[in-house]
Amino acid sequence: MREHDAILENSTRRLLRSQVIVPLVDASRLLPGTDGPRSPALARYDATLAATFDLVGRFVASERNRKARTLHPLFVLTKLDECPPATLADLTAPPGPPARWPEEARRSFGARILERYLPETMLFLAPSGRGAHLAIEPPLWYFSRLELMEDRGARRIARRSRAPVGGWEPEYPFEEYRSLIERLVWLAQRLPPPAEG
């Protein structure tokens, strides 16, 4: 696809010219230890993610009539509640829930994840890792997790009542999703319309 984009359909070209990329990183796969090898699955994901950034970056940079040639990476770290405590300690995660972390603490924590677990992706996102025709905004990080509670000696998902309808639903960190959606709205109002293919 990188070498022969002429064979792509117009709808695929429009998709590849998207300026916003939302990678999902499974926190449960971030195993502790700085010297041990990364899991093969995580290494494959890193290579695929870096190649995806490269591919989309080439399409965005090739738009001759587009003034804004910028990628906006919005990383979502999923299953933060399943991330090994030793990993959080190794990465010097800030105390408390991520919703209370200052923006700079979020970015620093995300940068450490890239450096340790996604080095190929980090290399592409670094200023020296791309051509002059493409700019990349500093990655923003969001954190998905479930609220857990102790129940008879076991950890279980905290449940929220849905009265008066009945039943229950999990306790998700609503503030994280709202922040992500608000950022997507902010970007949607500022990005140029896609060029006709």
SVG drawing of the C-alpha trace seen along z (x, -y; Angstrom):
<svg xmlns="http://www.w3.org/2000/svg" viewBox="-38 -26 56 40">
<polyline fill="none" stroke="black" stroke-width="0.4" points="0.0,0.0 2.9,-2.4 4.4,-1.8 1.3,-1.4 -1.4,-3.8 -2.8,-4.1 -4.6,-0.8 -6.5,-2.0 -10.1,-3.1 -11.0,-6.7 -12.7,-5.8 -9.6,-4.0 -7.4,-7.0 -9.7,-9.3 -9.4,-7.0 -5.6,-7.0 -5.5,-10.8 -7.1,-11.0 -5.0,-13.3 -6.2,-11.7 -4.9,-8.3 -6.2,-6.6 -3.9,-3.7 -5.1,-1.3 -2.5,0.0 -3.4,3.0 -2.0,2.1 -2.3,5.8 0.5,6.6 3.0,4.2 5.0,6.6 7.5,5.3 11.2,5.3 13.5,3.2 16.0,5.9 13.7,8.7 12.5,9.1 9.1,7.7 6.4,10.2 6.2,11.1 2.6,9.9 3.6,6.4 6.6,6.3 4.4,7.1 1.9,4.4 4.7,1.9 6.0,2.7 2.4,2.5 1.6,-0.7 4.8,-2.4 4.2,-1.2 0.6,-2.5 1.8,-6.0 4.3,-5.9 1.7,-5.0 -0.9,-7.6 1.9,-10.2 2.9,-9.7 -0.7,-10.2 -1.2,-13.3 2.2,-14.8 1.4,-14.1 -1.7,-16.3 -0.4,-19.1 -3.4,-21.4 -3.6,-20.8 -2.1,-23.5 -2.2,-21.5 0.0,-18.4 -0.1,-17.4 -0.9,-14.1 -2.7,-14.0 -2.0,-10.8 -4.4,-10.2 -3.3,-7.1 -5.8,-5.2 -4.3,-2.9 -6.9,-0.2 -7.3,2.1 -5.2,-0.2 -6.7,1.7 -5.0,4.9 -1.6,3.3 0.9,5.1 1.6,2.9 5.4,3.5 5.0,2.0 3.3,-1.1 6.1,-1.4 8.8,-1.0 7.1,-3.7 6.7,-5.9 3.0,-6.3 1.6,-9.4 -0.4,-8.6 -4.2,-8.5 -6.6,-7.9 -5.5,-9.2 -8.4,-11.7 -6.5,-13.6 -3.2,-13.5 -2.0,-16.9 -1.6,-17.0 2.2,-17.1 2.2,-13.9 0.0,-12.2 2.3,-13.0 5.4,-12.0 3.8,-8.7 2.9,-8.1 6.4,-9.0 7.8,-6.4 5.4,-3.7 6.6,-4.6 10.2,-4.5 10.1,-1.2 7.4,0.8 6.8,-0.8 10.3,-1.9 9.6,-1.7 6.5,-3.9 8.5,-6.3 11.2,-6.5 8.7,-7.5 7.0,-10.1 10.4,-11.7 11.2,-14.9 14.1,-13.3 12.1,-10.2 10.0,-11.8 10.3,-14.0 10.1,-17.8 6.6,-17.7 4.9,-16.2 4.4,-17.6 3.2,-15.4 1.5,-16.9 2.8,-15.6 0.8,-12.4 -2.1,-12.8 -3.0,-10.0 -6.3,-8.7 -6.8,-5.8 -9.5,-3.2 -10.1,-1.1 -12.9,0.4 -13.5,-0.5 -12.7,2.6 -13.9,3.5 -13.2,6.2 -15.9,8.8 -15.4,11.8 -11.7,11.8 -11.8,11.4 -11.6,8.3 -14.7,7.7 -16.0,5.0 -17.8,2.3 -21.4,2.1 -23.6,-1.0 -27.4,-0.6 -29.5,-1.6 -32.7,-2.2 -35.5,-2.6 -34.9,-0.5 -33.2,2.2 -30.1,4.2 -26.6,2.8 -23.7,1.4 -20.0,1.3 -18.3,-1.7 -16.3,-3.2 -14.2,-6.3 -16.6,-8.6 -14.3,-11.7 -11.7,-10.0 -14.1,-9.3 -15.6,-12.8 -12.1,-14.3 -11.3,-12.2 -14.6,-13.1 -14.0,-16.8 -10.6,-16.6 -12.0,-14.9 -14.6,-17.7 -11.9,-20.3 -9.9,-18.7 -13.0,-18.3 -13.6,-22.0 -10.0,-22.9 -8.9,-20.3 -9.3,-21.1 -11.8,-19.2 -10.5,-16.1 -9.3,-16.7 -11.4,-15.2 -9.8,-12.1"/>
</svg>
